[in-house]
Amino acid sequence: MLLRQNAYQNRLIFTDSSVTNLIVSYISSHYQENISNESFSNLTGYSISHTIRLFRDQTGETPLKYLTDFRLRMAKSLIIFHANLPINKISELVGFSSPSYFTKQFKDYFGKTPNQFRK
């Protein structure tokens, strides 16, 4: 529940595009799950390439890039508010299947590893 509340405090993009809004809402509710471009295509009813193009035209990034950024922002919130949670548990909670991949993505996004950020 705390993760969902934090989703609304983090950057959510809402536009005039119903496809974009549908994807953003889906991500905010399901980011902990395994999500693919096919998931977005099934959600919108358009082909994968058309769904990606519509989203990118509205937001400047692909749905999977938005999903990754969203997960990283949620992880940052967990690190700040739950200092006792292990990093591998945080990576799992926000939808990353590999703690090492999570650490790499976190460092690329924030410039520090999760442990460095925590300190």
C-alpha positions as CSV (number, residue, x, y, z in Angstrom):
1,M,0.0,0.0,0.0
2,L,2.9,2.4,0.8
3,L,4.4,1.7,-2.6
4,R,1.2,2.7,-4.3
5,Q,0.9,5.9,-2.3
6,N,4.5,6.7,-3.3
7,A,3.5,6.2,-6.9
8,Y,1.3,9.3,-6.7
9,Q,4.0,11.3,-5.1
10,N,6.4,10.4,-7.9
11,R,6.3,11.7,-11.4
12,L,3.2,10.4,-13.2
13,I,2.6,11.6,-16.7
14,F,-0.9,12.4,-17.8
15,T,-1.6,13.7,-21.3
16,D,-4.4,14.1,-23.7
17,S,-3.6,10.7,-25.2
18,S,-5.9,7.9,-23.8
19,V,-3.2,5.3,-24.8
20,T,-0.5,7.1,-22.8
21,N,-2.8,7.6,-19.8
22,L,-3.8,3.9,-19.9
23,I,-0.2,2.8,-20.0
24,V,0.9,5.2,-17.2
25,S,-2.0,4.0,-15.0
26,Y,-1.2,0.4,-15.7
27,I,2.4,1.0,-14.8
28,S,1.5,2.7,-11.5
29,S,-0.6,-0.3,-10.5
30,H,1.4,-3.2,-11.9
31,Y,5.1,-2.0,-11.9
32,Q,6.0,-4.9,-9.5
33,E,5.0,-7.4,-12.1
34,N,6.8,-8.7,-15.2
35,I,5.7,-6.2,-17.9
36,S,6.7,-6.3,-21.5
37,N,5.9,-4.4,-24.7
38,E,3.5,-7.1,-25.4
39,S,1.6,-6.4,-22.2
40,F,1.2,-2.7,-23.3
41,S,0.1,-3.9,-26.8
42,N,-2.5,-6.2,-25.2
43,L,-3.7,-3.4,-23.0
44,T,-4.1,-0.8,-25.8
45,G,-5.3,-3.2,-28.5
46,Y,-2.7,-1.8,-30.9
47,S,0.4,-3.4,-32.3
48,I,3.6,-3.2,-30.2
49,S,5.3,-0.8,-32.6
50,H,2.2,1.5,-32.8
51,T,1.8,1.5,-29.0
52,I,5.4,2.4,-28.5
53,R,5.2,5.1,-31.1
54,L,2.1,6.7,-29.6
55,F,3.6,6.7,-26.1
56,R,7.0,8.0,-27.3
57,D,5.3,10.8,-29.3
58,Q,3.5,12.0,-26.1
59,T,6.2,11.5,-23.5
60,G,9.5,11.4,-25.3
61,E,10.4,7.9,-24.0
62,T,9.3,4.4,-24.6
63,P,6.9,2.6,-22.2
64,L,9.6,0.3,-21.0
65,K,12.0,3.2,-20.3
66,Y,9.1,4.9,-18.3
67,L,8.6,1.7,-16.4
68,T,12.2,1.4,-15.5
69,D,12.4,5.0,-14.4
70,F,9.2,4.6,-12.4
71,R,10.6,1.5,-10.7
72,L,13.8,3.3,-9.8
73,R,12.0,6.2,-8.3
74,M,9.9,3.8,-6.2
75,A,13.1,2.1,-5.1
76,K,14.6,5.4,-4.0
77,S,11.5,6.1,-1.9
78,L,11.9,2.6,-0.2
79,I,15.5,3.2,0.5
80,I,14.7,6.6,2.1
81,F,11.7,5.5,4.1
82,H,12.7,1.9,4.9
83,A,16.4,1.9,5.8
84,N,16.2,-1.6,7.2
85,L,15.1,-3.3,4.0
86,P,17.9,-5.1,2.2
87,I,18.7,-3.8,-1.3
88,N,17.9,-7.2,-2.9
89,K,14.4,-7.1,-1.3
90,I,13.9,-3.6,-2.6
91,S,14.9,-4.6,-6.1
92,E,12.3,-7.5,-5.9
93,L,9.6,-5.2,-4.5
94,V,9.9,-2.8,-7.4
95,G,9.9,-5.4,-10.1
96,F,13.5,-6.1,-10.9
97,S,14.3,-9.8,-11.2
98,S,18.1,-9.3,-10.7
99,P,19.6,-7.3,-7.8
100,S,22.8,-6.8,-9.8
101,Y,20.8,-5.4,-12.8
102,F,18.8,-3.2,-10.4
103,T,22.1,-1.8,-8.9
104,K,23.5,-1.0,-12.3
105,Q,20.3,0.7,-13.4
106,F,20.1,2.6,-10.1
107,K,23.6,3.8,-10.5
108,D,23.0,4.9,-14.1
109,Y,19.9,6.8,-13.1
110,F,21.0,8.4,-9.8
111,G,24.8,8.4,-10.1
112,K,25.2,6.2,-7.0
113,T,24.6,2.6,-6.1
114,P,21.7,1.9,-3.8
115,N,24.0,1.3,-0.8
116,Q,25.9,4.6,-1.5
117,F,22.6,6.4,-1.8
118,R,21.5,4.9,1.5
119,K,24.5,6.2,3.3
